[in-house]
Amino acid sequence: MIMLRLRKLIFYTLFFITTYFIYVYPYGVLKFFFFQENIFKISSITIAFIPYLLIIFYFKTYNTFFLLKLYVYEGMGIGFISFWIVNLGLLIDIFSSIRSFDIGIVSVLSIIIITIYSLINGRLISIKNIEIYSPKVKNKIRIIFLSDMHLGTNKKKHLEKIYTKIKNLEFDLFLIGGDLLDSSSFKLEDLNIFNNIKKPILFINGNHEYYIRDYKKKMKELNNYNLLFLDDAHFRFKNINIIGISDQQKLESQKIKVEKYYKEKLFNLIVVHKPTLWSRVLEKTDLMLSGHTHNGQIFPFNFLVKLQFKNIYGLYEKSNSKLYVSSGSGCWGPKMRLGSKNEIVSIQISGNQNNNKILN
């Protein structure tokens, strides 16, 4: 009990420190540039309790109030961008003779320009084309792969935008690699758009589905929207054995599931939300499709993500096994992207002997 309380104390302390540096600290630095005020004032640290408590309230109560959601998420994105810009400004202030006021002006303009760009980029969706060769596949098979749509954070309009792009593509199979939903505010009826797709749609859970109220009930209802739930199960499509692995279990348990459903003579395609499993099942995997990392979403967060995940974006190959990690088709939290893109992945698997390649 004491250890549990200690862990909670450490977590909430670190959470408060993070909140301070994202939501309050950048503006303290700007006040230093313009008015030469002390950055670490007691009053500014006290003010940090406001966003700290609002964020806790938002996540603990599943609150869907628009302005609160906007403050928590977009405030997070703007704060993160502001954090590294003002720190760069501080370095320039220390090691150059440029006036602090001028550094402040440039910092504010940089924050505004980069924030606007990130907001625009966070609403765009690109199509990534990949070709995979395997002698196990006789006829050409085209697959659409999506991950991390984060419907809830993103509205129905975002899903409609994705559908508009997908309906113009040729494909035989549709795979969703987790984090389709991330909020109880999203209505399952809005998934009815998937009923317009007359191809198999296979879906596995990511980590965010587990945060939804009545999670198990809502997962069962996905069948009403042409979504086949493939957690810890497999599905044969022509010469492809598709193995879906659920997210909320240990790596060893995931490995056992892959070994259980593996078919030696078929092309084994593993769909799992996080890419960490790949190195443990190389011999049982022809292709693994994952997401989760968002390729960092907002620069320079990709460097931090790299500390946790060895493979954060793109096509990787080792021992005749391949892994593709998608940057995701939606944003989590702030609807902003800097140094990354929302993407729809179009994969062509064929027996023609070409090098595996990314076309764009």
C-alpha positions as CSV (number, residue, x, y, z in Angstrom):
1,M,0.0,0.0,0.0
2,I,2.8,2.4,0.9
3,M,4.7,1.6,-2.4
4,L,1.5,2.2,-4.3
5,R,1.0,5.6,-2.7
6,L,4.6,6.4,-3.3
7,R,4.3,5.6,-7.0
8,K,1.2,7.7,-7.3
9,L,3.0,10.6,-5.6
10,I,6.0,10.3,-8.0
11,F,3.6,10.1,-11.0
12,Y,1.6,13.2,-10.0
13,T,4.7,15.2,-9.1
14,L,6.3,14.4,-12.5
15,F,3.0,15.2,-14.1
16,F,2.8,18.6,-12.4
17,I,6.4,19.4,-13.5
18,T,5.6,18.5,-17.1
19,T,2.4,20.6,-17.0
20,Y,4.4,23.6,-15.7
21,F,7.1,23.3,-18.4
22,I,4.5,23.0,-21.3
23,Y,1.7,25.3,-20.2
24,V,3.4,28.0,-18.1
25,Y,7.2,28.1,-18.5
26,P,7.3,29.2,-22.1
27,Y,5.3,32.3,-21.3
28,G,7.6,33.0,-18.3
29,V,10.6,33.0,-20.7
30,L,8.8,35.4,-23.1
31,K,8.1,37.8,-20.2
32,F,11.8,37.6,-19.4
33,F,12.7,38.6,-23.0
34,F,10.3,41.5,-23.0
35,F,10.3,42.7,-19.4
36,Q,13.3,41.1,-17.8
37,E,11.1,39.3,-15.2
38,N,12.3,36.3,-13.3
39,I,11.4,33.2,-15.2
40,F,10.9,30.9,-12.1
41,K,8.5,33.1,-10.1
42,I,6.6,31.5,-7.3
43,S,3.4,33.0,-8.8
44,S,4.0,31.2,-12.1
45,I,4.6,27.9,-10.4
46,T,1.3,28.4,-8.5
47,I,-0.5,29.2,-11.7
48,A,0.6,25.9,-13.1
49,F,-1.9,24.2,-10.7
50,I,-4.7,25.6,-13.0
51,P,-3.8,23.6,-16.1
52,Y,-2.7,20.7,-13.9
53,L,-6.1,20.3,-12.3
54,L,-8.0,21.0,-15.5
55,I,-6.1,18.2,-17.3
56,I,-6.7,15.7,-14.4
57,F,-10.4,16.7,-14.4
58,Y,-10.6,16.2,-18.2
59,F,-9.1,12.7,-18.2
60,K,-10.7,11.5,-15.0
61,T,-14.2,12.5,-15.8
62,Y,-14.2,11.6,-19.6
63,N,-15.3,15.2,-20.1
64,T,-16.2,16.2,-23.6
65,F,-16.7,20.0,-23.1
66,F,-15.3,21.5,-26.3
67,L,-13.4,24.5,-24.8
68,L,-11.8,22.3,-22.1
69,K,-10.7,19.7,-24.7
70,L,-9.3,22.5,-26.9
71,Y,-7.3,24.0,-24.0
72,V,-5.9,20.6,-22.9
73,Y,-5.0,19.3,-26.4
74,E,-4.1,22.4,-28.5
75,G,-2.6,24.0,-25.4
76,M,-0.4,21.0,-25.1
77,G,0.8,21.3,-28.8
78,I,1.4,25.0,-28.7
79,G,3.1,24.7,-25.3
80,F,5.5,22.0,-26.7
81,I,6.4,24.0,-29.7
82,S,6.8,27.1,-27.5
83,F,9.0,25.2,-25.1
84,W,11.8,24.4,-27.6
85,I,11.6,27.7,-29.3
86,V,12.0,29.8,-26.1
87,N,14.8,27.5,-24.9
88,L,16.6,28.1,-28.2
89,G,16.0,31.8,-27.7
90,L,17.5,31.5,-24.2
91,L,20.7,30.0,-25.6
92,I,21.0,32.8,-28.2
93,D,20.4,35.3,-25.4
94,I,23.2,33.8,-23.3
95,F,25.8,33.4,-26.1
96,S,25.1,36.4,-28.3
97,S,24.9,40.2,-28.0
98,I,21.4,40.3,-29.6
99,R,18.9,42.2,-27.5
100,S,16.5,40.1,-25.4
101,F,13.6,42.1,-26.7
102,D,14.5,41.2,-30.3
103,I,14.9,37.6,-29.4
104,G,11.4,37.7,-27.8
105,I,9.9,39.2,-31.0
106,V,11.5,36.5,-33.2
107,S,10.4,33.8,-30.7
108,V,6.7,34.9,-30.7
109,L,6.6,35.1,-34.5
110,S,8.3,31.7,-34.8
111,I,5.7,30.2,-32.4
112,I,2.8,31.7,-34.4
113,I,4.1,30.6,-37.8
114,I,5.1,27.1,-36.7
115,T,1.8,26.6,-34.8
116,I,-0.2,27.6,-37.9
117,Y,1.8,25.3,-40.2
118,S,1.4,22.4,-37.7
119,L,-2.3,22.9,-37.4
120,I,-2.7,22.9,-41.2
121,N,-0.4,19.9,-41.6
122,G,-2.3,18.0,-38.9
123,R,-5.4,18.1,-41.1
124,L,-3.8,16.9,-44.3
125,I,-3.7,13.2,-45.2
126,S,-1.1,11.7,-47.6
127,I,-1.1,8.3,-49.3
128,K,2.0,6.1,-48.9
129,N,2.6,3.4,-51.5
130,I,4.6,0.3,-50.7
131,E,5.5,-2.7,-52.8
132,I,6.4,-6.0,-51.2
133,Y,7.7,-9.1,-53.0
134,S,7.2,-12.7,-51.7
135,P,7.3,-16.0,-53.6
136,K,4.5,-17.2,-51.2
137,V,2.0,-14.8,-52.9
138,K,0.8,-16.1,-56.3
139,N,-1.4,-13.2,-57.4
140,K,-1.1,-9.5,-56.6
141,I,-2.9,-8.5,-53.5
142,R,-3.5,-4.8,-52.5
143,I,-4.0,-3.9,-48.9
144,I,-5.0,-0.6,-47.3
145,F,-3.5,-0.2,-43.8
146,L,-4.6,2.5,-41.3
147,S,-3.6,3.0,-37.7
148,D,-4.1,5.6,-35.1
149,M,-7.2,7.4,-36.5
150,H,-8.0,8.5,-32.9
151,L,-11.7,9.1,-33.5
152,G,-12.9,11.1,-30.6
153,T,-9.9,13.3,-30.6
154,N,-10.7,13.6,-34.3
155,K,-14.2,14.1,-35.4
156,K,-16.4,12.4,-37.9
157,K,-15.3,14.8,-40.6
158,H,-11.7,13.4,-40.3
159,L,-13.1,9.9,-41.0
160,E,-15.0,11.1,-44.0
161,K,-11.9,12.7,-45.3
162,I,-10.0,9.4,-45.0
163,Y,-12.9,7.6,-46.7
164,T,-13.0,10.0,-49.6
165,K,-9.3,9.2,-50.3
166,I,-9.7,5.4,-49.8
167,K,-12.8,5.0,-52.1
168,N,-10.6,6.1,-55.1
169,L,-8.0,3.4,-54.4
170,E,-7.9,-0.2,-55.6
171,F,-7.6,-2.7,-52.8
172,D,-8.6,-6.2,-51.8
173,L,-8.3,-6.0,-48.1
174,F,-8.5,-3.3,-45.4
175,L,-6.6,-3.5,-42.1
176,I,-6.8,-1.2,-39.1
177,G,-3.9,-1.4,-36.6
178,G,-5.4,0.0,-33.4
179,D,-6.3,3.3,-31.8
180,L,-9.3,3.6,-34.1
181,L,-11.2,5.1,-31.2
182,D,-9.8,7.0,-28.2
183,S,-12.7,8.8,-26.6
184,S,-16.2,8.0,-25.3
185,S,-17.3,11.2,-27.1
186,F,-17.2,9.5,-30.5
187,K,-20.5,7.9,-31.6
188,L,-20.2,4.4,-33.0
189,E,-23.0,5.2,-35.5
190,D,-20.5,7.4,-37.3
191,L,-18.6,4.3,-38.2
192,N,-21.5,3.4,-40.5
193,I,-19.3,4.8,-43.3
194,F,-17.4,1.6,-43.3
195,N,-20.5,-0.2,-44.5
196,N,-19.9,1.5,-47.8
197,I,-16.6,-0.5,-48.2
198,K,-17.5,-3.8,-49.9
199,K,-14.2,-5.5,-48.9
200,P,-13.1,-7.3,-45.7
201,I,-12.1,-4.8,-42.9
202,L,-10.1,-6.3,-40.1
203,F,-9.5,-4.4,-36.9
204,I,-7.2,-4.9,-33.8
205,N,-7.1,-2.9,-30.6
206,G,-4.5,-0.3,-29.8
207,N,-3.9,1.0,-26.3
208,H,-6.5,3.8,-26.5
209,E,-9.6,1.6,-27.1
210,Y,-9.1,0.3,-23.5
211,Y,-9.7,3.8,-22.2
212,I,-13.3,4.0,-23.5
213,R,-16.3,3.6,-21.3
214,D,-18.0,0.2,-21.8
215,Y,-15.0,-0.9,-23.9
216,K,-16.0,-4.6,-24.3
217,K,-19.6,-3.8,-25.2
218,K,-18.5,-1.3,-27.9
219,M,-16.0,-3.7,-29.4
220,K,-18.8,-6.3,-29.8
221,E,-20.8,-3.7,-31.7
222,L,-18.1,-3.1,-34.3
223,N,-19.6,-6.0,-36.3
224,N,-22.5,-3.7,-37.1
225,Y,-20.2,-1.5,-39.1
226,N,-18.5,-4.1,-41.3
227,L,-15.5,-4.4,-38.9
228,L,-14.2,-7.9,-38.1
229,F,-12.5,-7.8,-34.6
230,L,-9.3,-9.8,-35.0
231,D,-7.6,-9.5,-31.6
232,D,-5.6,-12.7,-30.9
233,A,-7.1,-14.5,-33.9
234,H,-6.2,-15.1,-37.5
235,F,-7.9,-14.8,-40.9
236,R,-6.9,-16.3,-44.2
237,F,-7.2,-14.3,-47.4
238,K,-6.0,-16.2,-50.4
239,N,-2.3,-16.9,-49.7
240,I,-2.1,-14.5,-46.8
241,N,-2.4,-15.6,-43.2
242,I,-3.4,-12.4,-41.2
243,I,-2.6,-12.7,-37.5
244,G,-4.1,-10.0,-35.3
245,I,-2.5,-9.5,-31.9
246,S,-4.2,-7.5,-29.1
247,D,-2.2,-4.7,-27.5
248,Q,-2.7,-5.1,-23.7
249,Q,-0.6,-8.1,-23.0
250,K,3.1,-8.9,-22.4
251,L,5.4,-9.4,-25.3
252,E,6.0,-13.1,-24.4
253,S,2.2,-13.6,-24.6
254,Q,2.0,-11.9,-27.9
255,K,4.9,-14.1,-29.2
256,I,3.0,-17.2,-28.2
257,K,-0.1,-16.1,-30.1
258,V,2.0,-15.5,-33.2
259,E,3.5,-19.0,-33.0
260,K,0.1,-20.5,-32.4
261,Y,-1.5,-19.0,-35.6
262,Y,1.6,-19.2,-37.8
263,K,1.2,-21.1,-41.1
264,E,4.6,-22.1,-42.7
265,K,3.4,-22.3,-46.3
266,L,1.4,-19.0,-46.3
267,F,2.5,-15.4,-46.3
268,N,2.2,-14.5,-42.6
269,L,1.1,-10.9,-42.0
270,I,1.1,-9.8,-38.4
271,V,-1.0,-6.8,-37.4
272,V,-0.1,-5.5,-33.9
273,H,-0.3,-1.9,-32.6
274,K,3.2,-1.5,-31.2
275,P,6.3,-2.4,-33.3
276,T,8.2,-3.9,-30.3
277,L,7.1,-7.5,-31.0
278,W,8.9,-7.7,-34.4
279,S,12.4,-8.6,-33.2
280,R,10.9,-11.6,-31.2
281,V,9.0,-13.2,-34.1
282,L,11.3,-12.5,-37.1
283,E,11.2,-16.2,-38.2
284,K,7.4,-16.3,-38.1
285,T,6.8,-13.0,-39.8
286,D,6.8,-12.1,-43.5
287,L,5.4,-8.7,-42.9
288,M,4.4,-6.9,-39.7
289,L,2.2,-3.8,-39.7
290,S,2.2,-1.5,-36.7
291,G,1.6,2.1,-35.7
292,H,1.4,3.8,-32.2
293,T,4.5,6.0,-32.6
294,H,3.0,8.7,-34.8
295,N,6.6,9.2,-35.9
296,G,6.8,11.6,-33.0
297,Q,3.9,13.7,-34.4
298,I,5.5,17.1,-33.3
299,F,9.2,17.7,-33.7
300,P,11.4,17.2,-31.8
301,F,9.3,14.7,-29.9
302,N,10.4,12.1,-32.4
303,F,13.8,12.0,-30.7
304,L,12.1,11.1,-27.4
305,V,9.9,8.4,-29.1
306,K,13.1,7.0,-30.5
307,L,14.4,6.4,-27.0
308,Q,11.4,4.0,-26.4
309,F,11.0,2.4,-29.8
310,K,13.9,1.3,-32.0
311,N,11.7,1.4,-35.1
312,I,9.5,4.5,-35.2
313,Y,8.6,5.0,-38.8
314,G,9.0,3.4,-42.3
315,L,9.9,0.1,-43.8
316,Y,12.5,-2.1,-42.0
317,E,13.9,-5.5,-43.1
318,K,15.8,-8.2,-41.3
319,S,16.3,-11.9,-41.9
320,N,13.7,-11.9,-44.7
321,S,11.1,-10.4,-42.4
322,K,9.7,-6.9,-42.9
323,L,8.1,-4.3,-40.7
324,Y,6.3,-1.2,-41.6
325,V,5.5,1.3,-38.9
326,S,3.0,3.9,-39.9
327,S,2.9,7.5,-38.7
328,G,-0.8,7.0,-38.3
329,S,-3.8,8.5,-40.1
330,G,-4.8,10.9,-37.3
331,C,-3.3,13.0,-34.5
332,W,-3.6,12.2,-30.8
333,G,-4.1,15.2,-28.5
334,P,-3.3,18.3,-30.4
335,K,-4.4,18.2,-34.0
336,M,-1.0,19.3,-35.1
337,R,1.9,17.7,-37.0
338,L,5.4,19.0,-37.3
339,G,8.0,16.8,-39.1
340,S,5.5,14.0,-39.6
341,K,2.3,13.4,-41.7
342,N,-1.0,11.7,-41.4
343,E,-1.0,8.8,-43.9
344,I,-3.0,6.1,-45.6
345,V,-0.7,3.1,-46.4
346,S,-1.4,1.4,-49.7
347,I,0.5,-1.9,-49.9
348,Q,1.0,-4.1,-52.9
349,I,2.2,-7.7,-52.2
350,S,3.1,-9.8,-55.3
351,G,5.2,-12.7,-56.5
352,N,7.0,-10.5,-59.1
353,Q,10.7,-10.4,-58.1
354,N,11.2,-6.7,-57.5
355,N,13.0,-5.1,-54.5
356,N,10.7,-4.1,-51.7
357,K,10.3,-0.4,-52.0
358,I,8.4,2.7,-50.9
359,L,7.1,4.5,-54.0
360,N,6.4,7.8,-52.2
